[in-house]
Amino acid sequence: MASEPVDADPEGPEGRPAGKDMSPWLGDGGMPILAAIGVSFDDYGIEDDDQAGWATASWEPKPVACNPHGVVQAGVHSVVLDAAMNFAVNAGLPGKDRTRATLELKTETMRPAVAGDRLAVRGAVMRQAQQVAFAEARVEDAEGRLVSRSTGTFLVQRDG
């Protein structure tokens, strides 16, 4: 990724809750493959009630994400959903703590997406432990219908 996130001031960057400043990673998340397939992260934060991280992105799939029939490949959904969960986990971690690796990933596609669709992506942490985080993410179409979803387990590196 382009740069290491840093702790934000107590008020948080741009009115966000206190926590890690992930704003350098908005857009392609520091991963050029996301820009190539049409993904752009636009927001992140920490839930007030359980201090769990979340992240959102918009996705307008590019033709490179599609099979010869014009449908977005399931593996491309997995890349997008994995990135959303990683972003969410990192958004909720303090200091220089960060995800180290995706340990497990399960993705389901519910309906087809094609190049040019306007899709919304949201990742959120479901449970945070000392060494692992459990997250889920979803892709919805413009009507709010579920297109794909994923769950994942992530190894956390503690540096603080």
Rosetta blueprint (number, residue, H / E / L):
1 M L
2 A L
3 S L
4 E L
5 P L
6 V E
7 D E
8 A L
9 D L
10 P L
11 E L
12 G L
13 P H
14 E H
15 G H
16 R L
17 P L
18 A L
19 G L
20 K E
21 D E
22 M L
23 S H
24 P H
25 W H
26 L L
27 G E
28 D L
29 G L
30 G L
31 M L
32 P H
33 I H
34 L H
35 A H
36 A H
37 I H
38 G L
39 V E
40 S E
41 F E
42 D E
43 D E
44 Y E
45 G E
46 I E
47 E L
48 D L
49 D L
50 D L
51 Q L
52 A L
53 G E
54 W E
55 A E
56 T E
57 A E
58 S E
59 W E
60 E L
61 P L
62 K L
63 P H
64 V H
65 A H
66 C E
67 N L
68 P L
69 H L
70 G L
71 V E
72 V E
73 Q L
74 A H
75 G H
76 V H
77 H H
78 S H
79 V H
80 V H
81 L H
82 D H
83 A H
84 A H
85 M H
86 N H
87 F H
88 A H
89 V H
90 N H
91 A H
92 G H
93 L L
94 P L
95 G L
96 K L
97 D L
98 R E
99 T E
100 R E
101 A E
102 T E
103 L E
104 E E
105 L E
106 K E
107 T E
108 E E
109 T E
110 M L
111 R L
112 P L
113 A L
114 V E
115 A L
116 G L
117 D L
118 R L
119 L E
120 A E
121 V E
122 R E
123 G E
124 A E
125 V E
126 M E
127 R E
128 Q E
129 A L
130 Q L
131 Q L
132 V E
133 A E
134 F E
135 A E
136 E E
137 A E
138 R E
139 V E
140 E E
141 D L
142 A L
143 E L
144 G L
145 R L
146 L E
147 V E
148 S E
149 R E
150 S E
151 T E
152 G E
153 T E
154 F E
155 L E
156 V E
157 Q E
158 R L
159 D L
160 G L
